[in-house]
Amino acid sequence: MSHPHPELGPPPKLPKGGLRVTPLGGLGEIGRNMTVFEFDGRLLIVDCGVLFPEEEQPGIDLILPDFTSIRDRLDDIDGIVLTHGHEDHIGAVPYLLREKPDIPLIGSKLTLALIEAKLQEHRIRPYTLEVKEGERESLGPFDCEFIAVNHSIPDALAVAIRTPAGLVVATGDFKMDQLPLDKRLTDLHAFARLSEEGIDLLLSDSTNAEVPGFVPPEREISGVLRTVFANAHNRIIVASFASHVHRIQQILDAAHEYGRRVAFVGRSMVRNMGIARDLGYLKVPAGLVVDVKTLDDLPAHEVVLVCTGSQGEPMAALSRMANRDHQIRIVPGDTVILASSLIPGNENAVYRVINGLTRWGANVVHKGNAKVHVSGHASAGELLYFYNICKPRNLMPVHGEWRHLRANAELGALTGVPKDRIVIAEDGVVVDLIDGKARISGKVQAGYVYVDGLSVGDVTEVHLKDRKILGDEGIISVYVVVDSTTGKVVSGPNIQARGSGIEDSAFGPVIAKIEEAIARAASDGVAEPHQIQQLIRRTMGKWVSDSYRRRPMILPVVVEV
């Protein structure tokens, strides 16, 4: 098995007849999925998703793939193939189309409907091409065949990409539910046919590669939900991803069975479920879904609320309910169902929400105490089965953290893929398929691009470090007025502290130290404000560290008169 080296340089020019694969997201992380394929000077992108921030990224709304390596080649892109409609696969599309709005989007009916609604908010009217499983489309030199796969959202597709360099298959996210609610199975026959043709490179979902066995069928959740509904005597509040149509369908079915009305809460939930209903993916009995404003007229035992926030997102509806910052107030006897898994890195945020809801008297049902979620990703047993069908000549695990990629690589090796043909890469690592063999050839820039409010890419790691210091240690401001000629102190130092845990009255000893340091500098002819600021910062920093073992942000302000 090959793996990237931290000292990899830029890749060489792609040899004629070779295919280049460059993941810009989704490797070494759960989310931000984006892969660029290059052949004969043309580019094809598969997925363009976002990553959601963790606690150590305060203030960040979304994290995008880095478009730097393709920014001067936007005219070379023949299309963006979207495997399915989850945010970690489509969420960054608006930000790429801001740079070139006419890049074609290729996907299934539901996937395109979801991205078109999102793009409408960004005032972008895309060029789209709707495809179905079994169809083939030529996108420049890329002959793409689309294959049905089962996932936790309807209409998911894998894509087989044919070029003279060979046949590459990208699975997208998939599992092998044998009893799917929509009766749309992962098309193993199509993968077997591609295997007969010869799969030169397989890019396979790794998210559940560490989990033994097979994923239980989605329909097994129905019985658990009915039990929860039967035992709930007040309101039921369900948190789920805003695109998990199959899960919402089971909630609707249970609500209908137990005589409850359902209201969707949150803009994305209302929008996505409206799209799914209009396109026929969500079956809604007449009169079941009502506007949230009408709920006050219904008794509590007839109410079901479906909202976002299953991952503890701070601004999502469920988190705000837990914090008493939402119009819907949790009361004793409410039942809250978290109908999702825990995305790695979100555990603390989710348990914080669970604790907040429990504090207000809610009975919280989650994956840890009831079977209210099954994964949308193939487990180890399914992946072994899949590799024995596909028999890939080269394997590149994708969609997962390092431990998932490694586990998936081991599964491929167990089924007979030669270890020297299993490529474990990471974001930005370039893999070339030349003469039937995949090998790492270099690395391009693929760092995090942060979205903070309306700014995209303006916030850097340095800014995040400053935010963490402010959050953890606070800030101390030192104001000094000095004579512009002599550099001597005219007024101050005045010191103010916020969040540092140090009372303003405690700064007496350091004021004398600062005055002494400035006087010494003035006698040496130092009168430049920036130098005085640095002097104040060092003096204050050393005193705080020695006295309190803390490292707050120190902001010196020097005014000349």
LUMZAPA-135320 format. One record per residue (C-alpha): residue number from 1; z, y, x; residue in three letters. Coordinates in steps of 0.1 Angstrom, whole numbers. Example, Ala and Ser with C-alpha at 12.3 -4.5 7.8 and 13.67 -1.06 7.14 Angstrom:
<nodes>
{node 1 {78 -45 123} 'ALA'},
{node 2 {71 -11 137} 'SER'},
</nodes>
This chain:
<nodes>
{node 1 {0 0 0} 'MET'},
{node 2 {-9 34 13} 'SER'},
{node 3 {10 66 7} 'HIS'},
{node 4 {7 102 16} 'PRO'},
{node 5 {19 118 48} 'HIS'},
{node 6 {36 152 47} 'PRO'},
{node 7 {13 164 75} 'GLU'},
{node 8 {-20 157 57} 'LEU'},
{node 9 {-45 184 61} 'GLY'},
{node 10 {-74 196 39} 'PRO'},
{node 11 {-98 168 30} 'PRO'},
{node 12 {-132 166 48} 'PRO'},
{node 13 {-164 172 29} 'LYS'},
{node 14 {-170 144 4} 'LEU'},
{node 15 {-196 120 17} 'PRO'},
{node 16 {-228 116 -4} 'LYS'},
{node 17 {-223 88 -29} 'GLY'},
{node 18 {-185 90 -28} 'GLY'},
{node 19 {-161 98 -57} 'LEU'},
{node 20 {-131 121 -51} 'ARG'},
{node 21 {-100 119 -72} 'VAL'},
{node 22 {-74 147 -69} 'THR'},
{node 23 {-43 146 -91} 'PRO'},
{node 24 {-30 181 -96} 'LEU'},
{node 25 {0 170 -117} 'GLY'},
{node 26 {17 139 -131} 'GLY'},
{node 27 {24 120 -99} 'LEU'},
{node 28 {61 121 -88} 'GLY'},
{node 29 {70 137 -122} 'GLU'},
{node 30 {70 131 -159} 'ILE'},
{node 31 {45 157 -172} 'GLY'},
{node 32 {19 182 -160} 'ARG'},
{node 33 {-7 155 -161} 'ASN'},
{node 34 {-41 166 -146} 'MET'},
{node 35 {-66 148 -125} 'THR'},
{node 36 {-99 162 -111} 'VAL'},
{node 37 {-128 139 -104} 'PHE'},
{node 38 {-157 150 -81} 'GLU'},
{node 39 {-191 135 -76} 'PHE'},
{node 40 {-222 151 -62} 'ASP'},
{node 41 {-207 186 -63} 'GLY'},
{node 42 {-197 184 -99} 'ARG'},
{node 43 {-162 181 -114} 'LEU'},
{node 44 {-147 163 -144} 'LEU'},
{node 45 {-110 170 -154} 'ILE'},
{node 46 {-89 144 -172} 'VAL'},
{node 47 {-60 160 -191} 'ASP'},
{node 48 {-44 194 -184} 'CYS'},
{node 49 {-7 193 -193} 'GLY'},
{node 50 {26 211 -188} 'VAL'},
{node 51 {59 201 -174} 'LEU'},
{node 52 {91 213 -191} 'PHE'},
{node 53 {117 231 -169} 'PRO'},
{node 54 {150 216 -158} 'GLU'},
{node 55 {184 233 -154} 'GLU'},
{node 56 {177 244 -118} 'GLU'},
{node 57 {147 265 -131} 'GLN'},
{node 58 {165 291 -152} 'PRO'},
{node 59 {144 314 -173} 'GLY'},
{node 60 {112 293 -170} 'ILE'},
{node 61 {93 284 -202} 'ASP'},
{node 62 {67 261 -188} 'LEU'},
{node 63 {54 247 -155} 'ILE'},
{node 64 {16 245 -150} 'LEU'},
{node 65 {-6 226 -126} 'PRO'},
{node 66 {-18 247 -97} 'ASP'},
{node 67 {-55 256 -103} 'PHE'},
{node 68 {-60 270 -68} 'THR'},
{node 69 {-81 242 -54} 'SER'},
{node 70 {-106 245 -83} 'ILE'},
{node 71 {-104 282 -91} 'ARG'},
{node 72 {-136 291 -71} 'ASP'},
{node 73 {-154 260 -86} 'ARG'},
{node 74 {-149 266 -123} 'LEU'},
{node 75 {-187 267 -128} 'ASP'},
{node 76 {-189 232 -114} 'ASP'},
{node 77 {-167 217 -142} 'ILE'},
{node 78 {-187 196 -167} 'ASP'},
{node 79 {-158 191 -190} 'GLY'},
{node 80 {-121 185 -196} 'ILE'},
{node 81 {-114 150 -212} 'VAL'},
{node 82 {-81 150 -231} 'LEU'},
{node 83 {-67 115 -236} 'THR'},
{node 84 {-43 125 -264} 'HIS'},
{node 85 {-25 154 -279} 'GLY'},
{node 86 {10 155 -262} 'HIS'},
{node 87 {20 187 -245} 'GLU'},
{node 88 {22 170 -211} 'ASP'},
{node 89 {-15 163 -214} 'HIS'},
{node 90 {-29 194 -232} 'ILE'},
{node 91 {-3 221 -229} 'GLY'},
{node 92 {-19 238 -198} 'ALA'},
{node 93 {-55 239 -213} 'VAL'},
{node 94 {-51 275 -226} 'PRO'},
{node 95 {-41 288 -192} 'TYR'},
{node 96 {-72 271 -176} 'LEU'},
{node 97 {-95 284 -203} 'LEU'},
{node 98 {-82 319 -198} 'ARG'},
{node 99 {-101 318 -165} 'GLU'},
{node 100 {-133 303 -180} 'LYS'},
{node 101 {-132 299 -218} 'PRO'},
{node 102 {-165 279 -221} 'ASP'},
{node 103 {-154 248 -203} 'ILE'},
{node 104 {-161 220 -228} 'PRO'},
{node 105 {-131 201 -242} 'LEU'},
{node 106 {-137 164 -250} 'ILE'},
{node 107 {-113 144 -271} 'GLY'},
{node 108 {-106 126 -304} 'SER'},
{node 109 {-104 143 -337} 'LYS'},
{node 110 {-66 148 -338} 'LEU'},
{node 111 {-63 157 -301} 'THR'},
{node 112 {-90 185 -305} 'LEU'},
{node 113 {-74 197 -337} 'ALA'},
{node 114 {-40 201 -319} 'LEU'},
{node 115 {-55 219 -289} 'ILE'},
{node 116 {-77 242 -311} 'GLU'},
{node 117 {-46 253 -331} 'ALA'},
{node 118 {-29 261 -298} 'LYS'},
{node 119 {-59 279 -284} 'LEU'},
{node 120 {-61 300 -316} 'GLN'},
{node 121 {-27 315 -307} 'GLU'},
{node 122 {-42 324 -273} 'HIS'},
{node 123 {-73 339 -291} 'ARG'},
{node 124 {-96 314 -274} 'ILE'},
{node 125 {-124 297 -293} 'ARG'},
{node 126 {-133 266 -273} 'PRO'},
{node 127 {-164 246 -270} 'TYR'},
{node 128 {-154 211 -282} 'THR'},
{node 129 {-170 177 -283} 'LEU'},
{node 130 {-154 151 -306} 'GLU'},
{node 131 {-155 115 -295} 'VAL'},
{node 132 {-143 82 -308} 'LYS'},
{node 133 {-134 49 -293} 'GLU'},
{node 134 {-165 29 -283} 'GLY'},
{node 135 {-187 60 -278} 'GLU'},
{node 136 {-202 70 -245} 'ARG'},
{node 137 {-211 106 -234} 'GLU'},
{node 138 {-228 119 -203} 'SER'},
{node 139 {-209 148 -188} 'LEU'},
{node 140 {-231 159 -158} 'GLY'},
{node 141 {-231 129 -134} 'PRO'},
{node 142 {-202 113 -152} 'PHE'},
{node 143 {-210 87 -178} 'ASP'},
{node 144 {-178 85 -198} 'CYS'},
{node 145 {-169 57 -222} 'GLU'},
{node 146 {-139 61 -245} 'PHE'},
{node 147 {-115 32 -253} 'ILE'},
{node 148 {-88 30 -280} 'ALA'},
{node 149 {-53 28 -267} 'VAL'},
{node 150 {-20 26 -286} 'ASN'},
{node 151 {6 54 -279} 'HIS'},
{node 152 {32 73 -297} 'SER'},
{node 153 {6 96 -312} 'ILE'},
{node 154 {-26 86 -331} 'PRO'},
{node 155 {-61 88 -317} 'ASP'},
{node 156 {-51 82 -280} 'ALA'},
{node 157 {-80 72 -257} 'LEU'},
{node 158 {-85 58 -222} 'ALA'},
{node 159 {-117 69 -204} 'VAL'},
{node 160 {-140 48 -182} 'ALA'},
{node 161 {-159 70 -158} 'ILE'},
{node 162 {-192 56 -144} 'ARG'},
{node 163 {-209 72 -114} 'THR'},
{node 164 {-230 56 -86} 'PRO'},
{node 165 {-197 54 -66} 'ALA'},
{node 166 {-183 29 -91} 'GLY'},
{node 167 {-165 24 -123} 'LEU'},
{node 168 {-131 42 -126} 'VAL'},
{node 169 {-108 37 -156} 'VAL'},
{node 170 {-80 62 -165} 'ALA'},
{node 171 {-57 47 -191} 'THR'},
{node 172 {-39 79 -202} 'GLY'},
{node 173 {-6 70 -217} 'ASP'},
{node 174 {-7 37 -235} 'PHE'},
{node 175 {13 6 -247} 'LYS'},
{node 176 {3 -26 -264} 'MET'},
{node 177 {21 -25 -298} 'ASP'},
{node 178 {7 -55 -316} 'GLN'},
{node 179 {18 -42 -350} 'LEU'},
{node 180 {10 -5 -349} 'PRO'},
{node 181 {16 16 -380} 'LEU'},
{node 182 {-20 28 -381} 'ASP'},
{node 183 {-34 -7 -372} 'LYS'},
{node 184 {-52 8 -342} 'ARG'},
{node 185 {-46 -16 -313} 'LEU'},
{node 186 {-51 -11 -276} 'THR'},
{node 187 {-87 -24 -272} 'ASP'},
{node 188 {-81 -53 -248} 'LEU'},
{node 189 {-115 -66 -255} 'HIS'},
{node 190 {-131 -34 -242} 'ALA'},
{node 191 {-109 -36 -210} 'PHE'},
{node 192 {-120 -72 -205} 'ALA'},
{node 193 {-156 -62 -209} 'ARG'},
{node 194 {-151 -35 -183} 'LEU'},
{node 195 {-134 -61 -160} 'SER'},
{node 196 {-165 -82 -162} 'GLU'},
{node 197 {-185 -52 -151} 'GLU'},
{node 198 {-161 -46 -123} 'GLY'},
{node 199 {-134 -19 -123} 'ILE'},
{node 200 {-135 -2 -89} 'ASP'},
{node 201 {-105 20 -94} 'LEU'},
{node 202 {-78 18 -121} 'LEU'},
{node 203 {-55 48 -127} 'LEU'},
{node 204 {-27 33 -147} 'SER'},
{node 205 {3 48 -167} 'ASP'},
{node 206 {35 41 -147} 'SER'},
{node 207 {62 56 -169} 'THR'},
{node 208 {78 23 -180} 'ASN'},
{node 209 {69 2 -150} 'ALA'},
{node 210 {106 -4 -142} 'GLU'},
{node 211 {114 -17 -177} 'VAL'},
{node 212 {111 -55 -180} 'PRO'},
{node 213 {94 -72 -209} 'GLY'},
{node 214 {74 -56 -237} 'PHE'},
{node 215 {80 -25 -258} 'VAL'},
{node 216 {92 -34 -293} 'PRO'},
{node 217 {69 -25 -322} 'PRO'},
{node 218 {72 10 -336} 'GLU'},
{node 219 {77 -4 -371} 'ARG'},
{node 220 {110 -20 -361} 'GLU'},
{node 221 {125 15 -363} 'ILE'},
{node 222 {120 16 -401} 'SER'},
{node 223 {149 -8 -408} 'GLY'},
{node 224 {173 12 -387} 'VAL'},
{node 225 {162 45 -403} 'LEU'},
{node 226 {167 30 -438} 'ARG'},
{node 227 {202 19 -429} 'THR'},
{node 228 {210 55 -416} 'VAL'},
{node 229 {196 70 -448} 'PHE'},
{node 230 {215 46 -470} 'ALA'},
{node 231 {248 55 -454} 'ASN'},
{node 232 {242 93 -452} 'ALA'},
{node 233 {259 113 -479} 'HIS'},
{node 234 {251 148 -468} 'ASN'},
{node 235 {220 163 -452} 'ARG'},
{node 236 {199 144 -427} 'ILE'},
{node 237 {184 163 -397} 'ILE'},
{node 238 {159 146 -376} 'VAL'},
{node 239 {148 159 -341} 'ALA'},
{node 240 {115 146 -327} 'SER'},
{node 241 {86 157 -307} 'PHE'},
{node 242 {63 179 -328} 'ALA'},
{node 243 {34 155 -322} 'SER'},
{node 244 {50 122 -329} 'HIS'},
{node 245 {31 115 -361} 'VAL'},
{node 246 {41 78 -363} 'HIS'},
{node 247 {78 86 -361} 'ARG'},
{node 248 {76 114 -386} 'ILE'},
{node 249 {57 90 -410} 'GLN'},
{node 250 {86 66 -409} 'GLN'},
{node 251 {110 95 -416} 'ILE'},
{node 252 {89 106 -446} 'LEU'},
{node 253 {87 70 -459} 'ASP'},
{node 254 {125 66 -457} 'ALA'},
{node 255 {131 100 -473} 'ALA'},
{node 256 {107 90 -502} 'HIS'},
{node 257 {125 57 -507} 'GLU'},
{node 258 {159 73 -509} 'TYR'},
{node 259 {149 102 -531} 'GLY'},
{node 260 {152 130 -506} 'ARG'},
{node 261 {129 160 -500} 'ARG'},
{node 262 {117 169 -465} 'VAL'},
{node 263 {113 203 -449} 'ALA'},
{node 264 {97 209 -414} 'PHE'},
{node 265 {116 234 -392} 'VAL'},
{node 266 {100 251 -362} 'GLY'},
{node 267 {65 266 -357} 'ARG'},
{node 268 {51 238 -337} 'SER'},
{node 269 {64 211 -361} 'MET'},
{node 270 {51 229 -391} 'VAL'},
{node 271 {17 234 -375} 'ARG'},
{node 272 {12 199 -361} 'ASN'},
{node 273 {24 180 -392} 'MET'},
{node 274 {1 202 -413} 'GLY'},
{node 275 {-28 193 -391} 'ILE'},
{node 276 {-19 156 -392} 'ALA'},
{node 277 {-16 157 -429} 'ARG'},
{node 278 {-49 176 -435} 'ASP'},
{node 279 {-68 151 -412} 'LEU'},
{node 280 {-53 120 -430} 'GLY'},
{node 281 {-31 108 -401} 'TYR'},
{node 282 {1 116 -420} 'LEU'},
{node 283 {5 101 -455} 'LYS'},
{node 284 {27 125 -475} 'VAL'},
{node 285 {36 115 -511} 'PRO'},
{node 286 {32 143 -536} 'ALA'},
{node 287 {61 167 -539} 'GLY'},
{node 288 {80 152 -509} 'LEU'},
{node 289 {75 180 -484} 'VAL'},
{node 290 {90 214 -494} 'VAL'},
{node 291 {94 248 -478} 'ASP'},
{node 292 {126 252 -459} 'VAL'},
{node 293 {134 283 -479} 'LYS'},
{node 294 {138 261 -511} 'THR'},
{node 295 {165 238 -496} 'LEU'},
{node 296 {194 259 -508} 'ASP'},
{node 297 {185 250 -543} 'ASP'},
{node 298 {188 212 -536} 'LEU'},
{node 299 {220 192 -533} 'PRO'},
{node 300 {228 182 -497} 'ALA'},
{node 301 {223 144 -503} 'HIS'},
{node 302 {186 151 -513} 'GLU'},
{node 303 {177 171 -481} 'VAL'},
{node 304 {160 160 -449} 'VAL'},
{node 305 {151 185 -422} 'LEU'},
{node 306 {126 176 -394} 'VAL'},
{node 307 {128 198 -364} 'CYS'},
{node 308 {121 200 -326} 'THR'},
{node 309 {147 199 -299} 'GLY'},
{node 310 {151 162 -291} 'SER'},
{node 311 {151 170 -254} 'GLN'},
{node 312 {178 196 -255} 'GLY'},
{node 313 {154 225 -250} 'GLU'},
{node 314 {175 257 -252} 'PRO'},
{node 315 {152 276 -277} 'MET'},
{node 316 {144 246 -299} 'ALA'},
{node 317 {158 244 -334} 'ALA'},
{node 318 {183 216 -328} 'LEU'},
{node 319 {199 233 -297} 'SER'},
{node 320 {203 265 -316} 'ARG'},
{node 321 {220 246 -345} 'MET'},
{node 322 {244 231 -320} 'ALA'},
{node 323 {251 266 -306} 'ASN'},
{node 324 {256 281 -341} 'ARG'},
{node 325 {225 303 -333} 'ASP'},
{node 326 {203 291 -362} 'HIS'},
{node 327 {201 299 -399} 'GLN'},
{node 328 {207 262 -406} 'ILE'},
{node 329 {245 256 -401} 'ARG'},
{node 330 {258 222 -392} 'ILE'},
{node 331 {286 212 -415} 'VAL'},
{node 332 {309 181 -415} 'PRO'},
{node 333 {292 151 -429} 'GLY'},
{node 334 {257 160 -418} 'ASP'},
{node 335 {237 132 -401} 'THR'},
{node 336 {216 141 -371} 'VAL'},
{node 337 {190 117 -357} 'ILE'},
{node 338 {175 121 -322} 'LEU'},
{node 339 {144 101 -327} 'ALA'},
{node 340 {132 101 -291} 'SER'},
{node 341 {138 89 -255} 'SER'},
{node 342 {155 109 -228} 'LEU'},
{node 343 {129 124 -204} 'ILE'},
{node 344 {143 121 -169} 'PRO'},
{node 345 {161 153 -159} 'GLY'},
{node 346 {170 163 -195} 'ASN'},
{node 347 {200 141 -199} 'GLU'},
{node 348 {227 168 -194} 'ASN'},
{node 349 {209 192 -218} 'ALA'},
{node 350 {206 165 -245} 'VAL'},
{node 351 {242 154 -242} 'TYR'},
{node 352 {253 190 -244} 'ARG'},
{node 353 {235 193 -277} 'VAL'},
{node 354 {250 160 -290} 'ILE'},
{node 355 {285 173 -281} 'ASN'},
{node 356 {278 206 -298} 'GLY'},
{node 357 {266 189 -330} 'LEU'},
{node 358 {295 165 -330} 'THR'},
{node 359 {319 194 -326} 'ARG'},
{node 360 {308 209 -359} 'TRP'},
{node 361 {313 175 -376} 'GLY'},
{node 362 {279 159 -375} 'ALA'},
{node 363 {274 122 -372} 'ASN'},
{node 364 {248 120 -344} 'VAL'},
{node 365 {225 89 -342} 'VAL'},
{node 366 {206 85 -310} 'HIS'},
{node 367 {190 59 -288} 'LYS'},
{node 368 {223 52 -271} 'GLY'},
{node 369 {240 40 -303} 'ASN'},
{node 370 {211 29 -326} 'ALA'},
{node 371 {175 17 -323} 'LYS'},
{node 372 {159 50 -334} 'VAL'},
{node 373 {133 51 -307} 'HIS'},
{node 374 {108 29 -290} 'VAL'},
{node 375 {87 40 -260} 'SER'},
{node 376 {51 50 -261} 'GLY'},
{node 377 {45 35 -226} 'HIS'},
{node 378 {37 0 -215} 'ALA'},
{node 379 {66 -19 -199} 'SER'},
{node 380 {63 -42 -170} 'ALA'},
{node 381 {53 -73 -190} 'GLY'},
{node 382 {25 -53 -207} 'GLU'},
{node 383 {13 -39 -174} 'LEU'},
{node 384 {12 -74 -158} 'LEU'},
{node 385 {-8 -86 -188} 'TYR'},
{node 386 {-31 -56 -185} 'PHE'},
{node 387 {-38 -60 -148} 'TYR'},
{node 388 {-46 -97 -153} 'ASN'},
{node 389 {-72 -86 -178} 'ILE'},
{node 390 {-87 -56 -158} 'CYS'},
{node 391 {-86 -72 -124} 'LYS'},
{node 392 {-91 -38 -106} 'PRO'},
{node 393 {-105 -38 -71} 'ARG'},
{node 394 {-83 -7 -63} 'ASN'},
{node 395 {-52 5 -81} 'LEU'},
{node 396 {-37 40 -83} 'MET'},
{node 397 {-5 43 -103} 'PRO'},
{node 398 {-2 76 -121} 'VAL'},
{node 399 {20 93 -147} 'HIS'},
{node 400 {55 88 -134} 'GLY'},
{node 401 {82 97 -109} 'GLU'},
{node 402 {82 80 -74} 'TRP'},
{node 403 {103 51 -86} 'ARG'},
{node 404 {78 44 -115} 'HIS'},
{node 405 {48 47 -92} 'LEU'},
{node 406 {64 22 -67} 'ARG'},
{node 407 {73 -2 -94} 'ALA'},
{node 408 {38 -1 -109} 'ASN'},
{node 409 {23 -7 -75} 'ALA'},
{node 410 {44 -38 -71} 'GLU'},
{node 411 {33 -51 -104} 'LEU'},
{node 412 {-4 -46 -94} 'GLY'},
{node 413 {3 -65 -61} 'ALA'},
{node 414 {19 -94 -80} 'LEU'},
{node 415 {-13 -98 -101} 'THR'},
{node 416 {-35 -100 -70} 'GLY'},
{node 417 {-46 -65 -62} 'VAL'},
{node 418 {-47 -64 -23} 'PRO'},
{node 419 {-19 -42 -10} 'LYS'},
{node 420 {-43 -22 12} 'ASP'},
{node 421 {-62 -13 -20} 'ARG'},
{node 422 {-31 1 -39} 'ILE'},
{node 423 {-29 38 -34} 'VAL'},
{node 424 {4 56 -40} 'ILE'},
{node 425 {-3 93 -40} 'ALA'},
{node 426 {14 124 -51} 'GLU'},
{node 427 {3 157 -66} 'ASP'},
{node 428 {-24 173 -44} 'GLY'},
{node 429 {-31 142 -24} 'VAL'},
{node 430 {-69 135 -24} 'VAL'},
{node 431 {-81 100 -28} 'VAL'},
{node 432 {-118 91 -21} 'ASP'},
{node 433 {-136 60 -35} 'LEU'},
{node 434 {-162 52 -8} 'ILE'},
{node 435 {-181 19 -5} 'ASP'},
{node 436 {-158 3 -30} 'GLY'},
{node 437 {-125 12 -13} 'LYS'},
{node 438 {-100 39 -23} 'ALA'},
{node 439 {-83 57 6} 'ARG'},
{node 440 {-63 89 11} 'ILE'},
{node 441 {-84 116 28} 'SER'},
{node 442 {-63 148 27} 'GLY'},
{node 443 {-43 171 6} 'LYS'},
{node 444 {-48 203 -14} 'VAL'},
{node 445 {-24 229 -28} 'GLN'},
{node 446 {-7 215 -59} 'ALA'},
{node 447 {27 234 -63} 'GLY'},
{node 448 {44 245 -94} 'TYR'},
{node 449 {31 275 -113} 'VAL'},
{node 450 {58 289 -135} 'TYR'},
{node 451 {53 306 -169} 'VAL'},
{node 452 {81 331 -176} 'ASP'},
{node 453 {75 350 -208} 'GLY'},
{node 454 {40 366 -205} 'LEU'},
{node 455 {39 362 -167} 'SER'},
{node 456 {20 333 -152} 'VAL'},
{node 457 {26 325 -115} 'GLY'},
{node 458 {46 357 -108} 'ASP'},
{node 459 {79 338 -105} 'VAL'},
{node 460 {82 319 -73} 'THR'},
{node 461 {107 295 -57} 'GLU'},
{node 462 {123 325 -40} 'VAL'},
{node 463 {129 342 -74} 'HIS'},
{node 464 {144 309 -88} 'LEU'},
{node 465 {167 307 -58} 'LYS'},
{node 466 {178 343 -65} 'ASP'},
{node 467 {184 334 -102} 'ARG'},
{node 468 {205 304 -93} 'LYS'},
{node 469 {226 325 -69} 'ILE'},
{node 470 {231 351 -96} 'LEU'},
{node 471 {241 324 -121} 'GLY'},
{node 472 {264 305 -97} 'ASP'},
{node 473 {279 332 -76} 'GLU'},
{node 474 {272 366 -93} 'GLY'},
{node 475 {262 399 -77} 'ILE'},
{node 476 {280 426 -58} 'ILE'},
{node 477 {264 461 -56} 'SER'},
{node 478 {274 486 -29} 'VAL'},
{node 479 {264 522 -33} 'TYR'},
{node 480 {265 546 -4} 'VAL'},
{node 481 {253 582 1} 'VAL'},
{node 482 {245 591 37} 'VAL'},
{node 483 {234 622 56} 'ASP'},
{node 484 {197 619 62} 'SER'},
{node 485 {200 635 97} 'THR'},
{node 486 {232 620 111} 'THR'},
{node 487 {235 588 91} 'GLY'},
{node 488 {271 595 83} 'LYS'},
{node 489 {287 586 50} 'VAL'},
{node 490 {287 615 25} 'VAL'},
{node 491 {300 596 -5} 'SER'},
{node 492 {311 560 -11} 'GLY'},
{node 493 {310 531 -6} 'PRO'},
{node 494 {314 524 -43} 'ASN'},
{node 495 {314 487 -51} 'ILE'},
{node 496 {308 469 -84} 'GLN'},
{node 497 {309 432 -90} 'ALA'},
{node 498 {295 411 -118} 'ARG'},
{node 499 {300 374 -122} 'GLY'},
{node 500 {315 370 -88} 'SER'},
{node 501 {351 364 -99} 'GLY'},
{node 502 {363 392 -76} 'ILE'},
{node 503 {381 421 -92} 'GLU'},
{node 504 {369 456 -82} 'ASP'},
{node 505 {404 465 -71} 'SER'},
{node 506 {402 438 -44} 'ALA'},
{node 507 {375 455 -23} 'PHE'},
{node 508 {398 480 -6} 'GLY'},
{node 509 {398 461 28} 'PRO'},
{node 510 {360 458 30} 'VAL'},
{node 511 {354 494 21} 'ILE'},
{node 512 {371 504 54} 'ALA'},
{node 513 {350 478 72} 'LYS'},
{node 514 {318 491 58} 'ILE'},
{node 515 {327 527 66} 'GLU'},
{node 516 {336 517 102} 'GLU'},
{node 517 {303 498 106} 'ALA'},
{node 518 {282 527 93} 'ILE'},
{node 519 {300 552 115} 'ALA'},
{node 520 {295 530 145} 'ARG'},
{node 521 {257 527 137} 'ALA'},
{node 522 {255 565 132} 'ALA'},
{node 523 {270 571 167} 'SER'},
{node 524 {243 548 180} 'ASP'},
{node 525 {216 569 163} 'GLY'},
{node 526 {209 545 134} 'VAL'},
{node 527 {201 566 103} 'ALA'},
{node 528 {172 546 87} 'GLU'},
{node 529 {183 535 51} 'PRO'},
{node 530 {169 500 54} 'HIS'},
{node 531 {189 493 86} 'GLN'},
{node 532 {220 507 69} 'ILE'},
{node 533 {214 484 39} 'GLN'},
{node 534 {211 454 62} 'GLN'},
{node 535 {243 464 79} 'LEU'},
{node 536 {262 467 46} 'ILE'},
{node 537 {248 433 34} 'ARG'},
{node 538 {260 416 66} 'ARG'},
{node 539 {295 432 65} 'THR'},
{node 540 {301 426 29} 'MET'},
{node 541 {287 390 31} 'GLY'},
{node 542 {310 381 59} 'LYS'},
{node 543 {340 395 42} 'TRP'},
{node 544 {334 377 9} 'VAL'},
{node 545 {327 344 27} 'SER'},
{node 546 {358 347 49} 'ASP'},
{node 547 {380 358 20} 'SER'},
{node 548 {367 338 -9} 'TYR'},
{node 549 {343 311 5} 'ARG'},
{node 550 {317 325 -19} 'ARG'},
{node 551 {281 337 -14} 'ARG'},
{node 552 {272 361 -42} 'PRO'},
{node 553 {240 381 -41} 'MET'},
{node 554 {247 414 -24} 'ILE'},
{node 555 {227 445 -34} 'LEU'},
{node 556 {232 475 -11} 'PRO'},
{node 557 {219 508 -23} 'VAL'},
{node 558 {216 537 3} 'VAL'},
{node 559 {208 572 -9} 'VAL'},
{node 560 {199 599 16} 'GLU'},
{node 561 {209 636 11} 'VAL'},
</nodes>
